[in-house]
C-alpha cells in the first residue's frame, strides 16, 4: 500500500526561515494529488423590473481556502501548530500541487511552493494516536487571491 503522507520534510506553516517558528507537517495526498484552493466569485444579479433581462455585477473574489489533512510526528508538534490558529504565516507545500503560484524554493532536491500572508483559519477532525504516535487533523488555510492576476 502506498504511503498517503509523502515524505517532504519542508512542508509546514509559520516562518520557514526560522526553525523555532516553523511547524513542519506531512500532507495527505491521494493518488499523488492534493485538493485545490476553493474560491467564490462575489457577484450580484438584478432583474430589470417587468422584463426578463438581467444585469450581473462582479465585485471581485472572496478569500481562497484550502483544506488539507495533515499528520504530525508527535502530539507536541501538533500542539505547536495549533497555537498558530488565527494567525498569518507562510504555508509551504510541495511545488505545483495547487493552482496558485507561490515562491519556489528548493530543499534537498525537492521544490516547495511558499504562500506568504496565509491565515490558519481552522483545525478540526483531530486524532491523537496512542502511545506517543502521530497526530492527524484537517486544517483550513485562507488567503487573498485574484485569479485574474498572474
N, C-alpha and C positions, 0 to 999 in steps of 0.2 A: 504494500500500500504506500502511495506517495505521501510524503510529509506535507501536510497542508500549510504549515508555517515555514516558509522558505528561510534558509539561513542568510540573513542580511543584517549584520550587527550595527549598522549605522542608520537604521530606521528608528525614529523616535520623535519626541516633542520637547521643545524648550529652546535652549541655546546650543546649537551643535558645535560651536567653537569653545564651549566651556563644559567639560565633562561633569562638573559638580551641578550644573543647571540643565542637564540634558537627560531625559528619561528614555532609554532605549527599549524597544519592544519588537516583537515579531508580528507580522500581519498575516492573517489567514488568507490564502489565495486558493481559489477553487479552479482547477484545471488551468493553472498558471495565470489567472486573471484576478484583478481587484474590482470592486464596484466602482462606479464613476461618480463624479460630483453631480448632484441634483440642483437645479436652479429654476425658479419660477420667473416668467416674464410678467412684469406688472403692467396691466392694461385695463382700460375702461371702455366698454362698448355702450353706446346710447343709440336709441331709435329716434328718427325724426318723427314727430307727432303726426299721426294719421297716415303713415306710409309704411312701406316695407323696406325702407332704406335705413342703413346704419352707418355710424362712424365709430371707428376704434382708434383710441389714442394709446400709444405705447409710452409708458412713463419710465422705462428702463428695466432693470433686472433686480430681483431680490437677492439676498445672500445665497452663495453656493454652499451646499452642505455635502459632506462625505461621511458615511458611517462605515466603520471598519471593525472587524472582530480581531482583537489583539491578544497576545499572550506575553506574559512577563515571566522572567526566570524565577521570581520569588514573590511572596506576598509583600515583602519590604519594597521591592521595585515598583509594584503596583501602587502601594501607598504613597510613594514619592510622586508618581504620575497623577494620582487622584488629587494631590494638593494643588495641581495646576488647573483644576476645573474652574472655568470662568475667567481664565487669563489668556493673554495673547502671547504666542511664541512662534517658533518655526517648526513646521511639520516636515519631516524628512522621510521620503518614501523611495523605493526603487524607481529609477527614472522611466518615464514613458509608459507607466501603467494607468494613467488617467488622461483625460482630455485637456487638463490645464497645463500651462507651461510654467515651470519654475526654474530657479537657478540650478544648473547641473554641476555637481561636484563628484569627484571620483575618489573612492577609498578602497584600498585592496583590490583593485581592478574591477570594481562594481560601480556603476553610475547611480547616483542618488539625485532626486529632484527635491529642492527645498522650497517650500511655500511659506514665505515670511508673512507676518501680520495675520496669522491664523488663530482663531479662537477655539479653545477646547470647550465646546458648548455643553456636552453632557456625557455621562458614563452610566451605562446600565448593563443588565444581564451579567453581573459579576459572579464568578465561580472561583472559590478558593479550593484548591485541591489539598487533600490531607497530607500530613507528614512533610510539610515544607515544600511541596511540589509547586508547579507553576500556577499562576492565577490568570484567568481569562476574563475578558469583558468586551462589551461593544461600546465604542467611543464615537461620538459625532463631533466633527470639526466643521467650522464655518469660516468663510472668507468672502470679501467683496471681490467680484469678478465681473467684467463686462465682456461677453463672448464676441462682441463686435470689434474689440480692440485686440490686436495680436502683438 
